[in-house]
Amino acid sequence: MADDRSLIGLAGKVALVTGGGAGIGLATARLLAEAGMTLVVAEIDPARCADARTALGGGHLVIEADVRTAAEVERVFAAIRDTHGRLDVVVNNVGDFLRMHAPFEETTEEQWDQLYRVLLHHVFLVTRAAIPLLRAGGGGSLINMSTIEAFRGIPNLAVYAAFKAALTGFTQSLAVELGKDNIRVNAIAPETTNSAQVVATPRVPEANRDYIGRWFPIGRFGEGEDSAGAVLYLASDRLSGWVTGTTIHVDGGALAAGAWARLPDDKGWTHLPIIVADGYTPPATD
């Protein structure tokens, strides 16, 4: 492990992970801790805060906070300054979409505002607060958690996809702006990933489980550790020191495949639907 840590070059550095109490966020916090980093986790849910403290062990800071508000973000950063006096990596991981799974015409302005505060506003607040600390330490890495839906259409989640697409522009523009300060800015775009918000694999009926292996070129849903590995790469100056303004698609090859999927015989391919149902719900019987 000592040799691995020296190769990665993250030992002794400090990382902030928002929404780090479950799913991709917790998997990321754990992997960065294994790489020798000191973690600060900002998590809104008390039970998940407890889970993060248990998973990370001593020496790490877990703060119950709502990073959608400026005052709470300032409280988190005051704790970082007081406890560590430095910050090297920021992972803007907080996200949500389930509250707005509906046709666009049925959504409300209140819902738009709520989703904006989660998907973009929190990123703006945390990033603005982080830049002076990153700059003071000679640079660092800002990593925004996006989604594959920022790069393709998705029905009934148009507002979610719009905000995530905006995150791409923010990432690219900020990378240009902050390059002179040796601050790299990148994003990660996962496909459907088993997490606290999305329980993918168990929801697929047993009768349709065989289809999972054909939906993705790498035949499975994602796991939190998949995205965490991409974060580890982008966090390390040793591994990705000349990578900025880009998005890594952690999607099992789904975006590259487009509509193409393997046929049941595993020999051919189709760009037409294989089944009527979406795989999450059993097909109609009448």
Buried (B, 14 or more C-beta within 10 A) or exposed (E): EEEEBEEBBBBEBBBBBBBBBBBBBBBBBBBBBBBBBBBBBBBBBEEBBBBBBEBBEEEBBBBBBBBBBEEBBEBBBEBBBEEBEBBBBBBBBBBBBEEBEBEEEEBEEEBBEBBBBBBBBBBBBBBEBBBEBBBBBEBBBBBBBBBBBBBEEBEBBBBBBBBBBBBBEBBBEBBEEBBEBBBBBBBBBBBBBBBBBBEBBEEBEEEBEEBBBBBBBEBBBBBBBBBBBBBBBBBBBEBBEEBBBBBBBBBBEBEEBEEBBBEEEEEEEEEEEBEEBEBEEEEEEE
